[in-house]
Amino acid sequence: MSQPALFVAHGSPTLAIEQNDYTDFLRRLGQETLKPPRAIVVFTAHWDSPIQWLTSDAQHTTMHDYYGFPDEMYTIDYPAPGNPELSEEVGAIFQNHNLPYKRSEGRGLDHGAWIILRLMFPEANIPVIALSVDSKRAPEEQYAIGKMLCELRHRNILVIASGGLVHNLRLLDSKADGPANWAVEFDDWIGEQLQSWNLQTLFDYERKAPHLRMAVPSYGKEHFVPLLYAMGAADNERRAVKLFQDYQLGSLSLNCWRFGGE
């Protein structure tokens, strides 16, 4: 059974306690649309490192890696199991492709991972392996790391990359009554490159994408790059479908893209 690769925006941490069109979509995606995966491998924007990390825990804890939110946000638990054997397999794949990596024990799942997984798979009974991203790598390298994991998808393992295409916290507008034009234009430009699988232009997004510095500020680049990891994980099929696009606070984009799969 084959699974797709997904790019899933995790929005604000309060997504965990909200009910809106996006949370309803994620619930349907995980519980109705997708075939139940054997395991999940998730690249998370909140683990940005020049070293390729992957978790090797048998059982995950839940990280509350945010500040200033309602008390309820610090009591949420998502006790997903890990899978040390699968972690070993992923490590072997990286080693076979000459990618140095390290295994992490005891880190837990950060909110970039557990918030979306809790909405999609609330029973927390599917093994999860979390992986870091490296926002300073070239886009070609980020894509290539995702590509290394293509084979996992055809073993009923779901590959997810969690981040946000437009994620500039300094430009959020609590009074906005709709999405900012510049944010929509950026998302739509990215979408055009994804749907045509135009890697040459996409890899040059920092020079060619409209409103780049507003959409992807230098301090928040780690939220954009998971897209390239997810896309790479479907290099053998090269098919992109936009499943959802909406905005909060004027410009915080909530996107979900499916790459490959049925």
Rosetta blueprint (number, residue, H / E / L):
1 M L
2 S L
3 Q L
4 P L
5 A E
6 L E
7 F E
8 V E
9 A E
10 H L
11 G L
12 S L
13 P H
14 T H
15 L H
16 A H
17 I H
18 E L
19 Q L
20 N L
21 D H
22 Y H
23 T H
24 D H
25 F H
26 L H
27 R H
28 R H
29 L H
30 G H
31 Q H
32 E H
33 T H
34 L L
35 K L
36 P L
37 P L
38 R L
39 A E
40 I E
41 V E
42 V E
43 F E
44 T E
45 A E
46 H E
47 W E
48 D E
49 S L
50 P L
51 I L
52 Q E
53 W E
54 L E
55 T E
56 S L
57 D L
58 A L
59 Q E
60 H L
61 T L
62 T E
63 M L
64 H L
65 D L
66 Y L
67 Y L
68 G L
69 F L
70 P L
71 D H
72 E H
73 M H
74 Y H
75 T L
76 I L
77 D L
78 Y L
79 P L
80 A L
81 P E
82 G L
83 N L
84 P H
85 E H
86 L H
87 S H
88 E H
89 E H
90 V H
91 G H
92 A H
93 I H
94 F H
95 Q H
96 N H
97 H L
98 N L
99 L L
100 P L
101 Y E
102 K E
103 R E
104 S E
105 E L
106 G L
107 R L
108 G L
109 L E
110 D L
111 H H
112 G H
113 A H
114 W H
115 I H
116 I H
117 L H
118 R H
119 L H
120 M H
121 F L
122 P L
123 E L
124 A L
125 N L
126 I L
127 P L
128 V E
129 I E
130 A E
131 L E
132 S E
133 V E
134 D L
135 S L
136 K L
137 R L
138 A L
139 P H
140 E H
141 E H
142 Q H
143 Y H
144 A H
145 I H
146 G H
147 K H
148 M L
149 L L
150 C H
151 E H
152 L H
153 R H
154 H L
155 R L
156 N L
157 I E
158 L E
159 V E
160 I E
161 A E
162 S E
163 G E
164 G L
165 L L
166 V L
167 H L
168 N L
169 L H
170 R H
171 L H
172 L L
173 D L
174 S L
175 K L
176 A L
177 D L
178 G L
179 P L
180 A L
181 N H
182 W H
183 A H
184 V H
185 E H
186 F H
187 D H
188 D H
189 W H
190 I H
191 G H
192 E H
193 Q H
194 L H
195 Q H
196 S L
197 W L
198 N L
199 L H
200 Q H
201 T H
202 L H
203 F L
204 D L
205 Y H
206 E H
207 R H
208 K H
209 A L
210 P L
211 H L
212 L H
213 R H
214 M H
215 A H
216 V L
217 P L
218 S H
219 Y H
220 G H
221 K H
222 E H
223 H H
224 F H
225 V L
226 P H
227 L H
228 L H
229 Y H
230 A H
231 M H
232 G H
233 A L
234 A L
235 D L
236 N L
237 E L
238 R L
239 R L
240 A E
241 V E
242 K E
243 L E
244 F E
245 Q E
246 D E
247 Y E
248 Q E
249 L L
250 G L
251 S L
252 L E
253 S E
254 L E
255 N E
256 C E
257 W E
258 R E
259 F E
260 G L
261 G L
262 E L
